[in-house]
Amino acid sequence: MASVSHVTNPSPNNSSITHPSHIVVSEDLKQAAIDHLAYLKEYYDHPEYVQKQACEYAVYRYEMFWLPFLAEVGDLEIVPPLDVLFVWHSHMLAPTSYASDCERLYGRILSNRVRARSPQIVKLSEQLWTKKYSRHMPYHLDYKTNIQIIPPYTSKIKYALSHAVERQADFYYNVAFGHYKDPEFLEEALNRYKKFIFLKRLHPQLFVVPMYDIDVIWHTHQLFPEAYRRDMMANLQHVLHHDDTTQDRSAKSKLSTSDSETRRKWFDLYGDRLAKSGCMYRGKTSRGFYQFVTDYNFLLECQRYSLYVQLIENTNLATGNEKKYVDDRASTVVSLHDRTPNEPLREQFFAQFNNSDQEIFARGSSGHIEAHFDADPGDFRENLTLKIQQKAGFWPMIYFSSLAEFVMPPERLLPITQFQQPVQAANSSTAEDDPTALYHIFETVITADSPLRKLLSTANSLIVGVPAVDINTIIVRYDPVEYEEVTLDKNYLAQLGTSFLFNLEDVRVQQALHIIRPVHQDDPILLNIRHTVLNDIDIFTATLNSAIFASCHTLNWSQLPLPTNVSDKHDISIITLNPENEEALIIKDHSGDWGIVKFSKELFTVTLEATATDKNYQFTLYRFMPDGRVVEEIAYVDWNEDRWLIGSSNFVIDMNTWAISVKRVELATSLQYICLGSALISRFDTLFTEIFGKHEGADLTATNGDHNDNDLLANDIGKINLNGSTGTNNTEKMSATKKPHMAMNNV
């Protein structure tokens, strides 16, 4: 719910209006709503405008410069500066106050038309503004770097503009999703707006409370002050005032009781619900509330590398396309067989880095020398020396002899431990374009007089490398703890990081503080994931030392529209939700909404059937980019016999070990991916247990409630229950589709 209204100067209704379709709207409010939302988004992207000093200076500019300028130029196609525009916007959203102030100061209502802020219009407006005010008052001001000093002046505007701007600054977040710009959604919103006005016509004393789709149209209508006045006089014979000062949403408050009464009368009159999918209160933005990370060096503790030692037969050094897994590599990797076919050499070879106890048996089952070594970050912080050793004899008479030693050049190790850029392999590839590319930290020719050449006559070169995907990913471990019942106190927002419709103080919840660690050690604790179960809502907050860095919580029908509520053909910026067979989670960070992940219940049932298609293995992460675009990131579910992976090209979850990998180029968003990964682990653990048996970790399944008419998000229905049976335990029916590459490190 959003704004409310009350009657001013009621008078007898016009008897010619007997149906909502008769309500007069003389402007194209659908297109105007799109232009209206565009400048709200532009203003929202400048949080410095909302600061107290900036807001008061914008009010000063509005009254002392824009209104006189507007009164002089009349109906020219111009727009005010963005800071001033929002003050004007807030003033017009109190239509009776705006009319009173304008008529007292200028003898008439100063007109406005909602228009797109095109570069041409902004340029013309700036030219005319500058011509009038010269350099005395610039059109554009930088509130980030300059604190503007308001000169002494006496305001003649009676409406409290600074408070109005503060109230309206929160509005855009509730209507920011893409469906508010969909033509079919707006068409229905316009029809519901007319029904809203008609309801007010029949119940003049009712303090009507609209849903946000209606409120967007209502706000837009008021931004045509003269047309709004004419239309309301025709519809109600008085101007319907918009009162946004009543904001107490607690139980039994005026707003709460009026909302219930509006819904009841709407249903009595129209036979359908006023509450509508995707049109409900979303709470407050996380922007400015969450912390953000400026130094990601702590994630260095989260890397583990796989070093490969390869002895190559050919005379040319291996290129970056040399990989761990190659179907036919006998012609490149040295064979450990004697000249007699299939007769293995008596000697056994080992590779060892520094003085580590971790020796690598280089004579693997393949019969080729391609040794493997797991390295932690500390191994790269000192001189790294490779030792090739020969092992002979039989227990207990085993002995070693050193064949060769190679010192790894420090300048080649340096890029691995730095986070600025993706590491490039020998063929100039990165994990971005070639996930199997090998980064060579050392390569050398095996000379004819080397002991290696004498024992392995075909050994011409040695390669020491790290797969680029290992270098370019970080990996953490999700350690769950048991849940307990706790009672939220008055500071619950600082714990949950998310506001809802109702006050949650003294509400009892299930809660656990899970731990995020480096995958290969217990310390340090990098992060905590607080999982809170509120009735039917799951909230995951990524927190450390009382600071929240990201969150992920359930979205239901109240936040996203049904597929039938929007146009059949729409772009990915419009995200829909069918609560019958889909579930969604929203991820937030210090900048606001970071993304939405949406998946189908069929992901857990159809994928086990022989008829499954590629799409049955997929779900989607919709990323909200800083420039306003929505980017679709496809995530995959992939399991083979005893291993189950979930992820995309940017992150992956190993459900066997509860390890989360994030691509290094996504370091700036790593905490968001870790928070999302933790939520998906909790969501999918029940399915994992049903398919593969009991997991060794803690039972992550908290209570998923049934249908609940007191949903904390929207006061209607609960979320989907994922704890039901999938109907099958047969994983052999999985179709053998090509596995997508994920941002996978060794776990």
C-alpha positions in Angstrom: 0.0 0.0 0.0 1.1 3.5 -0.6 -0.5 7.0 -0.4 -4.0 7.8 1.0 -6.6 10.4 0.3 -9.4 12.4 2.0 -12.2 14.6 0.8 -11.9 18.3 0.4 -15.1 20.3 0.0 -17.4 17.4 -0.9 -20.3 18.1 -3.1 -23.0 16.1 -4.8 -21.8 13.6 -7.3 -22.5 14.0 -11.0 -25.2 11.4 -11.8 -23.9 10.8 -15.3 -21.0 8.8 -13.9 -22.5 5.4 -13.1 -19.6 3.0 -13.9 -15.7 3.1 -13.6 -15.4 3.4 -17.4 -17.1 6.8 -17.2 -14.3 8.3 -15.0 -12.7 11.1 -16.9 -8.9 11.0 -17.5 -7.9 13.5 -20.1 -4.2 12.8 -20.4 -2.3 9.8 -21.7 -1.2 8.5 -18.3 0.3 5.3 -19.5 3.1 6.9 -21.5 3.4 9.7 -18.9 3.9 7.1 -16.2 6.9 5.7 -18.1 8.5 9.1 -18.4 7.6 9.8 -14.8 9.3 6.6 -13.6 12.4 7.4 -15.7 13.1 10.6 -13.9 12.4 9.0 -10.6 15.0 6.4 -11.4 17.4 9.2 -12.4 16.8 11.0 -9.1 17.1 7.7 -7.1 20.6 7.2 -8.7 21.7 10.4 -7.0 21.4 9.7 -3.3 23.4 12.8 -2.5 20.2 14.8 -3.4 18.4 13.4 -0.4 20.9 14.6 2.1 19.4 17.3 4.4 21.6 20.2 3.2 21.2 19.3 -0.5 17.4 18.9 -0.1 17.0 22.3 1.6 19.2 24.0 -1.0 17.1 22.4 -3.8 13.9 23.7 -2.1 15.5 27.2 -2.1 16.4 26.9 -5.8 12.8 25.7 -6.5 11.1 28.6 -4.8 13.5 31.4 -5.7 14.5 30.5 -9.2 12.4 27.8 -10.8 8.9 29.0 -10.0 9.6 32.6 -11.1 11.3 31.2 -14.3 8.3 28.9 -14.9 5.8 31.7 -14.4 7.7 33.8 -17.0 8.3 31.2 -19.8 4.8 29.5 -19.6 4.3 26.4 -21.6 7.8 26.1 -23.2 9.1 22.5 -23.6 11.6 22.8 -20.7 12.5 20.9 -17.6 14.1 22.0 -14.3 17.4 20.7 -13.0 16.9 17.2 -11.5 17.3 18.3 -7.8 14.7 21.0 -8.4 12.4 18.7 -10.4 11.9 16.4 -7.5 10.9 19.3 -5.2 8.4 20.4 -7.8 7.3 16.8 -8.1 6.7 16.5 -4.4 4.8 19.8 -4.3 2.4 18.8 -7.1 1.7 15.5 -5.2 -0.2 17.7 -2.7 -2.5 19.1 -5.3 -4.6 21.4 -3.1 -1.5 22.8 -1.4 0.2 23.3 -4.7 -2.8 25.1 -6.2 -3.1 27.3 -3.1 0.6 28.2 -3.1 0.6 29.0 -6.8 -2.5 31.1 -6.8 -1.3 33.1 -3.8 2.1 33.8 -5.3 1.4 33.9 -9.0 -2.4 34.3 -9.4 -2.8 30.9 -11.2 -1.8 27.3 -11.1 1.6 26.9 -12.8 1.2 24.2 -15.3 3.2 21.1 -16.0 3.3 18.2 -18.4 5.2 15.0 -17.7 7.8 14.7 -20.4 10.9 12.7 -21.1 14.1 14.4 -20.0 15.8 14.0 -23.4 19.3 15.5 -23.9 17.8 18.0 -26.3 15.2 19.3 -23.8 17.7 19.4 -21.0 20.2 21.3 -23.1 17.5 23.9 -24.2 16.4 24.2 -20.6 19.9 24.9 -19.4 20.4 27.5 -22.1 17.3 29.4 -21.1 18.0 29.1 -17.4 21.6 30.3 -17.9 20.4 33.2 -20.1 18.1 34.3 -17.2 20.4 33.7 -14.2 23.8 33.9 -15.9 26.4 32.5 -13.5 24.5 33.6 -10.4 22.8 30.3 -10.2 24.1 27.4 -12.3 21.6 24.9 -13.8 23.5 21.8 -12.7 25.1 21.5 -9.3 27.4 18.9 -7.9 26.1 18.0 -4.5 28.8 15.3 -4.0 31.7 17.6 -3.7 30.2 21.0 -2.8 28.1 21.9 0.3 25.8 24.6 -0.8 25.2 27.5 1.6 21.6 28.7 1.6 21.5 32.5 1.8 18.9 34.1 4.2 15.5 34.1 2.7 11.9 33.9 3.9 9.9 31.1 2.2 6.4 32.1 1.1 5.3 28.5 0.4 3.2 27.1 3.2 3.6 23.5 2.2 6.5 21.8 4.1 8.5 20.9 1.0 11.6 19.4 2.7 9.5 16.8 4.6 7.5 16.1 1.4 10.8 15.4 -0.5 12.0 13.1 2.2 8.7 11.1 2.1 8.6 10.8 -1.6 12.2 9.7 -1.9 11.2 6.3 -0.7 8.4 5.8 -3.3 10.5 4.8 -6.3 12.0 1.7 -4.7 8.5 0.2 -4.4 7.8 0.7 -8.1 11.3 0.1 -9.5 10.7 -3.3 -11.1 10.4 -3.5 -14.8 6.7 -4.5 -15.0 5.7 -1.0 -13.9 6.7 0.1 -17.5 5.0 -2.8 -19.3 2.1 -1.5 -21.5 -0.3 -4.3 -20.6 0.4 -3.8 -16.9 -0.1 -0.1 -17.2 -3.3 -0.5 -19.1 -4.8 -2.6 -16.3 -3.3 -0.1 -13.7 -5.2 2.7 -15.5 -8.4 0.7 -15.4 -7.9 0.0 -11.7 -7.2 3.7 -11.1 -10.6 4.5 -12.6 -12.2 1.9 -10.3 -10.4 3.5 -7.4 -11.8 6.9 -8.2 -15.2 5.4 -8.7 -15.0 3.7 -5.3 -14.1 7.1 -3.7 -17.1 8.6 -5.5 -19.4 6.1 -3.9 -17.8 6.4 -0.4 -16.8 10.1 0.0 -15.8 9.7 3.6 -13.6 6.7 3.0 -9.8 7.2 3.6 -8.9 5.2 0.5 -5.6 3.4 0.3 -4.4 2.3 -3.2 -2.0 -0.5 -4.2 1.2 0.7 -5.9 0.1 0.1 -9.5 -2.9 2.5 -8.9 -0.6 4.9 -7.0 1.8 5.2 -9.9 -1.1 6.3 -12.2 -2.5 8.5 -9.5 0.8 10.3 -9.0 1.3 10.7 -12.7 -2.2 12.2 -13.0 -1.4 14.8 -10.4 1.8 15.9 -12.3 -0.6 17.5 -14.8 -2.0 20.0 -12.2 -4.5 21.7 -14.4 -5.8 18.5 -16.1 -6.0 16.8 -12.7 -8.1 19.6 -11.3 -10.5 19.5 -14.3 -10.8 15.7 -14.3 -11.5 15.5 -10.6 -14.1 18.2 -10.7 -15.8 16.2 -13.5 -15.5 12.9 -11.6 -16.1 14.0 -8.0 -16.9 17.7 -8.2 -14.0 18.4 -5.9 -10.2 17.9 -6.1 -9.2 14.6 -4.5 -6.3 15.5 -2.3 -3.3 13.2 -2.0 -2.1 12.8 1.6 1.2 11.0 2.1 1.8 12.2 5.6 0.1 9.2 7.2 2.8 6.5 7.2 2.3 4.5 10.4 1.7 1.0 9.2 1.3 -0.6 12.6 -1.7 -2.7 13.6 -4.8 -0.6 14.3 -3.2 2.5 12.9 -5.3 4.8 10.6 -3.4 3.5 7.6 -3.8 -0.1 8.5 -7.5 0.1 9.3 -8.2 2.2 6.2 -6.3 -0.3 4.1 -8.5 -3.1 5.4 -11.7 -1.1 4.9 -10.7 -0.1 1.3 -10.0 -3.8 0.4 -13.3 -4.8 1.9 -15.4 -2.2 0.0 -13.4 -2.9 -3.2 -14.3 -6.6 -3.0 -18.0 -5.8 -2.1 -18.2 -3.5 -5.2 -16.2 -5.3 -7.8 -16.0 -9.0 -6.6 -12.2 -9.2 -6.8 -9.2 -8.4 -4.7 -7.7 -5.0 -4.5 -4.3 -6.6 -3.6 -2.6 -7.6 -6.8 0.5 -9.6 -7.7 3.5 -7.3 -8.0 1.8 -4.2 -6.6 2.4 -4.4 -2.9 4.7 -2.7 -0.4 8.3 -3.8 -0.8 9.8 -2.2 2.3 12.8 0.1 2.4 15.9 -0.1 0.2 19.1 -1.5 1.5 21.1 1.3 -0.1 22.9 3.4 2.5 22.1 0.8 5.1 24.4 -2.1 4.2 28.2 -1.8 4.3 30.4 -2.3 1.2 33.9 -3.9 1.0 36.7 -1.7 -0.3 39.6 -4.2 0.2 39.2 -7.8 -1.0 42.6 -9.0 0.0 41.0 -11.1 2.8 39.7 -13.4 0.0 43.2 -14.4 -0.8 42.8 -16.8 2.1 40.0 -18.5 0.1 42.1 -19.6 -2.9 43.5 -23.1 -3.4 45.4 -23.9 -6.6 46.0 -27.1 -8.5 49.6 -27.2 -9.9 50.3 -29.5 -12.7 53.8 -30.9 -13.6 54.0 -32.2 -17.1 57.0 -33.8 -18.9 56.5 -33.3 -22.6 57.8 -35.5 -25.4 57.7 -33.1 -28.3 60.4 -30.6 -29.0 58.1 -27.6 -28.7 57.0 -26.3 -25.4 53.4 -26.9 -24.7 50.9 -24.1 -25.4 48.1 -22.9 -23.2 45.9 -25.5 -24.6 47.7 -28.3 -22.8 45.1 -29.5 -20.3 44.8 -31.9 -17.5 42.2 -33.9 -19.4 43.1 -34.7 -23.0 41.7 -37.8 -24.7 44.8 -38.6 -26.7 47.9 -37.2 -25.1 50.5 -40.0 -25.6 52.2 -38.0 -28.2 52.8 -35.0 -25.9 53.0 -36.2 -22.3 55.9 -38.5 -21.5 55.0 -42.1 -21.2 56.2 -44.1 -18.2 56.4 -47.3 -20.1 59.6 -48.9 -21.2 60.4 -49.6 -24.9 58.7 -52.9 -24.4 55.0 -52.2 -25.0 53.0 -51.8 -21.8 55.9 -52.7 -19.7 56.2 -50.0 -17.0 59.5 -48.5 -15.9 60.9 -49.9 -12.7 61.6 -46.4 -11.3 58.9 -44.4 -9.8 59.0 -40.6 -10.1 57.7 -37.9 -7.6 57.3 -34.2 -7.8 57.6 -32.1 -4.6 57.4 -28.3 -4.0 59.7 -26.9 -1.4 59.9 -29.2 1.6 56.3 -30.1 1.7 55.3 -33.5 2.9 52.8 -33.5 0.1 54.5 -35.6 -2.5 53.0 -36.3 -5.9 53.0 -39.8 -7.3 53.7 -38.9 -10.9 53.2 -42.4 -12.2 49.5 -42.4 -12.3 47.1 -45.0 -13.7 47.3 -43.4 -17.1 51.0 -44.3 -17.3 52.0 -40.8 -18.2 53.8 -38.1 -16.2 51.3 -35.4 -15.3 51.6 -34.8 -11.6 49.1 -32.9 -9.5 49.7 -30.7 -6.4 47.3 -28.6 -4.3 48.8 -25.3 -3.3 47.6 -22.8 -0.7 48.2 -19.1 -1.0 51.1 -19.4 1.5 53.0 -21.5 -1.0 53.3 -18.6 -3.4 54.6 -16.2 -0.7 58.1 -17.7 -0.7 60.5 -19.1 -3.3 58.8 -22.1 -4.9 61.1 -24.9 -5.8 60.1 -28.0 -7.7 62.0 -31.2 -7.1 61.7 -34.2 -9.3 62.7 -37.3 -7.4 63.2 -41.0 -8.2 61.9 -43.6 -5.8 63.3 -47.1 -5.8 63.4 -50.1 -3.7 60.7 -51.9 -1.8 59.5 -51.4 1.7 61.2 -51.1 4.1 64.2 -50.5 1.9 62.7 -47.5 0.0 65.1 -44.7 -1.0 64.9 -41.4 -3.0 67.3 -39.8 -5.2 67.0 -36.2 -6.5 67.0 -36.0 -10.3 66.5 -32.2 -10.8 65.4 -29.0 -9.1 63.7 -26.0 -10.7 63.1 -22.6 -9.1 59.9 -21.0 -10.0 60.4 -17.3 -11.0 58.8 -14.9 -8.5 57.6 -12.6 -11.2 55.5 -15.4 -12.6 54.0 -16.2 -9.2 53.0 -12.6 -8.6 49.9 -12.4 -10.9 48.4 -15.4 -9.2 48.3 -13.7 -5.8 47.0 -10.3 -7.1 43.4 -9.6 -7.8 43.4 -6.7 -10.2 43.0 -8.6 -13.5 42.2 -12.1 -14.7 45.3 -14.2 -15.1 46.2 -15.0 -18.7 47.4 -18.5 -19.8 50.3 -19.2 -22.1 48.0 -18.8 -25.1 46.8 -15.4 -23.8 43.5 -17.0 -22.8 41.7 -16.5 -19.5 39.0 -18.6 -17.8 36.6 -16.0 -19.4 37.2 -17.3 -22.9 38.9 -20.7 -22.4 38.1 -22.3 -19.0 40.7 -25.1 -19.7 43.6 -22.7 -20.4 46.8 -23.5 -18.5 48.8 -20.6 -17.0 52.5 -21.6 -17.2 54.4 -20.5 -14.1 57.5 -22.3 -15.4 58.6 -24.0 -18.6 62.1 -25.2 -19.6 63.9 -27.5 -22.1 65.2 -30.8 -20.7 68.8 -30.9 -21.9 70.5 -34.0 -23.3 72.7 -34.4 -20.3 69.9 -34.0 -17.7 69.3 -37.1 -15.5 65.7 -36.8 -16.6 66.6 -37.2 -20.2 68.8 -40.2 -19.4 66.0 -42.1 -17.7 63.2 -40.8 -19.9 64.7 -40.4 -23.4 61.6 -38.8 -24.9 61.4 -36.0 -22.3 62.2 -32.8 -24.1 60.5 -30.2 -22.0 58.9 -29.6 -18.6 55.8 -27.5 -17.9 54.6 -26.3 -14.5 51.2 -24.7 -14.7 48.0 -23.8 -13.0 44.6 -24.0 -14.8 43.4 -20.4 -15.4 40.0 -21.3 -13.9 41.7 -22.1 -10.6 43.6 -18.9 -10.5 40.6 -16.8 -11.4 38.2 -18.2 -8.8 37.9 -17.9 -5.0 36.4 -20.7 -2.9 34.8 -20.7 0.5 33.2 -23.3 2.7 29.7 -23.1 4.2 29.6 -24.5 7.7 26.1 -24.7 9.1 25.1 -24.6 12.7 21.9 -25.7 14.4 18.8 -23.5 14.5 17.3 -22.1 17.7 14.1 -20.2 18.5 14.8 -16.5 19.2 12.6 -13.5 19.9 13.3 -10.4 17.8 13.8 -7.2 19.7 13.3 -3.6 18.6 16.6 -3.6 16.7 15.5 -6.4 14.4 16.1 -4.4 11.3 19.8 -4.3 12.1 19.8 -8.1 12.3 17.6 -8.9 9.3 18.6 -6.1 7.1 15.2 -6.1 5.5 11.9 -4.3 6.4 8.5 -5.8 6.0 4.9 -4.6 6.2 4.5 -5.3 9.9 6.4 -4.5 13.0 8.4 -7.7 13.9 9.4 -6.7 17.5 8.7 -9.6 19.9 8.1 -12.0 17.0 9.5 -15.5 17.6 11.6 -16.9 14.7 13.9 -19.8 13.9 17.4 -18.5 13.4 21.0 -19.8 12.9 24.3 -18.1 12.4 26.2 -20.1 9.8 29.9 -19.7 9.1 31.7 -18.9 5.9 35.4 -20.0 6.0 38.3 -20.6 3.6 37.6 -24.0 2.1 40.9 -25.5 3.2 41.2 -24.2 6.8 39.1 -23.2 9.8 40.4 -19.7 10.3 39.8 -17.0 9.7 36.0 -16.7 9.8 35.4 -14.6 6.7 31.7 -14.0 7.1 28.5 -15.2 8.9 25.3 -16.0 7.2 22.3 -15.4 9.5 19.4 -17.4 8.3 16.1 -16.3 9.8 12.8 -18.1 9.2 9.8 -15.8 9.6 6.6 -17.7 9.1 6.9 -18.4 5.4 9.8 -16.1 4.6 13.5 -17.0 4.6 16.0 -14.2 5.1 19.7 -14.7 4.7 22.0 -11.9 5.7 25.8 -11.8 5.1 27.2 -10.2 8.2 30.4 -9.7 10.1 30.9 -7.7 13.3 27.3 -6.4 13.2 27.7 -5.0 9.6 25.5 -6.3 6.9 27.1 -6.7 3.4 24.4 -8.5 1.5 21.1 -10.3 2.0 18.9 -12.7 0.2 15.2 -13.3 1.0 12.1 -14.9 -0.4 10.0 -13.0 -2.9 6.4 -14.0 -3.5 3.4 -13.0 -5.5 3.2 -9.7 -3.8 6.5 -8.5 -5.3 6.3 -9.8 -8.8 3.5 -10.0 -11.3 1.9 -13.1 -12.7 2.9 -13.9 -16.3 -0.7 -13.0 -17.3 -0.4 -9.5 -15.8 2.1 -8.3 -18.5 2.5 -8.4 -22.2 3.1 -11.8 -23.9 6.3 -10.6 -25.5 8.4 -8.6 -23.0 12.1 -8.3 -22.4 14.1 -9.7 -19.5 13.8 -6.5 -17.5 10.2 -7.7 -16.7 10.4 -10.5 -14.2 7.2 -12.5 -13.5 6.4 -15.2 -10.9 3.8 -17.9 -11.0 3.5 -19.0 -7.4 1.9 -22.3 -8.4 5.2 -23.7 -9.8 7.9 -21.1 -9.3 9.9 -19.5 -6.4 12.1 -16.4 -6.3 14.7 -14.9 -4.1 16.0 -11.3 -4.1 19.6 -10.4 -3.4 20.4 -6.9 -2.0 23.6 -5.1 -1.3 24.8 -1.6 -0.4 23.5 -0.2 -3.7 20.0 -1.6 -3.4 18.6 -4.5 -5.3 21.4 -6.6 -6.8 19.5 -9.4 -8.5 16.6 -11.9 -8.5 17.0 -15.6 -8.8 13.9 -17.5 -10.0 13.5 -21.2 -10.4 10.7 -23.7 -11.2 9.6 -26.5 -9.0 10.0 -28.7 -12.1 13.7 -28.2 -11.6 13.4 -30.9 -8.9 11.0 -33.3 -10.6 11.2 -33.2 -14.4 15.0 -33.2 -14.4 14.9 -36.8 -13.1 12.8 -38.0 -15.9 14.0 -39.5 -19.2 12.1 -36.8 -21.1 14.0 -33.9 -19.5 15.3 -31.2 -21.8 18.2 -28.8 -21.4 15.9 -26.1 -20.0 14.9 -28.4 -17.2 18.4 -28.1 -15.9 18.4 -24.4 -15.8 17.2 -21.5 -13.7 17.8 -17.8 -14.0 19.6 -15.1 -12.1 18.5 -11.6 -13.2 21.3 -9.1 -12.4 20.4 -5.4 -11.9 23.3 -3.5 -13.5 24.4 0.0 -12.3 23.3 1.5 -15.7 19.8 0.2 -15.3 20.0 -2.8 -17.5 18.8 -6.2 -16.4 21.2 -9.0 -17.4 20.2 -12.6 -17.5 22.6 -15.1 -16.0 21.7 -18.7 -16.6 22.5 -21.1 -13.8 22.6 -24.9 -14.2 21.9 -27.9 -12.0 24.3 -30.8 -12.9 24.6 -34.0 -11.1 26.3 -37.3 -12.0 26.1 -40.3 -9.8 27.6 -39.0 -6.6 28.3 -35.3 -7.4 25.9 -32.4 -7.6 26.8 -28.9 -8.8 24.7 -25.7 -9.0 26.0 -22.6 -10.7 26.7 -20.3 -13.6 29.7 -19.0 -15.4 30.3 -16.7 -12.4 29.7 -19.0 -9.4 29.2 -22.6 -8.5 28.1 -24.6 -5.5 29.4 -28.1 -4.8 26.4 -29.5 -2.9 28.5 -32.5 -1.7 30.9 -30.3 0.2 28.9 -27.1 0.5 31.7 -25.2 -1.1 31.0 -22.0 -3.0 33.3 -20.7 -5.8 33.1 -17.2 -7.3 34.9 -16.0 -10.4 37.7 -13.6 -9.5 36.6 -11.0 -11.9 33.4 -10.9 -9.8 35.2 -10.0 -6.6 33.3 -6.8 -6.2 30.1 -8.9 -6.1 31.6 -11.9 -4.3 29.7 -11.4 -1.1 26.4 -11.2 -3.0 27.2 -14.5 -4.7 28.2 -16.1 -1.4 25.0 -15.0 0.2 23.0 -16.3 -2.8 24.9 -19.5 -2.7 24.2 -20.0 1.0 20.5 -19.5 0.3 20.5 -22.0 -2.5 22.4 -24.6 -0.3 19.6 -24.2 2.3 16.9 -24.4 -0.4 18.2 -27.4 -2.2 19.6 -29.5 0.7 16.3 -31.3 1.1 16.4 -32.4 -2.5 20.0 -33.5 -2.1 19.1 -35.6 0.8 16.2 -37.3 -1.0 18.3 -38.2 -4.0 21.7 -39.0 -2.5 21.0 -39.8 1.1 21.7 -38.0 4.3 24.3 -35.2 4.1 27.0 -35.2 6.8 26.4 -31.5 7.6 23.7 -30.1 9.8 20.0 -30.4 8.8 19.3 -27.1 7.1 15.6 -27.6 6.8 13.8 -25.1 8.8 10.0 -25.0 8.9 8.3 -24.1 5.6 4.8 -23.1 6.5 1.6 -23.8 4.7 -0.8 -21.3 3.2 -0.8 -18.3 5.5 -3.3 -15.4 5.3 -1.0 -13.2 7.4 2.0 -13.2 5.1 4.6 -10.8 6.3 5.3 -9.6 2.8 1.8 -8.9 1.6 -0.8 -10.1 4.0 -2.1 -12.8 1.7 -0.4 -16.1 0.9 2.7 -18.1 1.8 5.6 -19.3 -0.3 6.0 -22.6 -2.1 6.9 -25.6 0.1 10.1 -27.2 -1.2 10.1 -30.0 1.4 7.8 -32.3 -0.5 8.9 -35.4 -2.3 10.3 -35.2 -5.8 8.5 -38.5 -6.6 11.7 -40.4 -7.6 15.1 -41.3 -6.4 16.4 -42.6 -9.8 19.2 -40.5 -11.0 20.1 -42.9 -13.8 17.3 -41.4 -15.9 19.2 -38.1 -16.2 19.7 -37.3 -19.8 23.4 -37.0 -20.8 23.4 -33.4 -21.9 26.6 -31.5 -22.5 27.8 -30.0 -19.2 28.1 -26.2 -19.1 31.3 -24.7 -17.7 30.9 -23.2 -14.2 33.2 -21.0 -12.2 34.7 -24.0 -10.6 37.8 -24.3 -8.4 39.1 -27.6 -7.0 37.2 -28.5 -3.9 
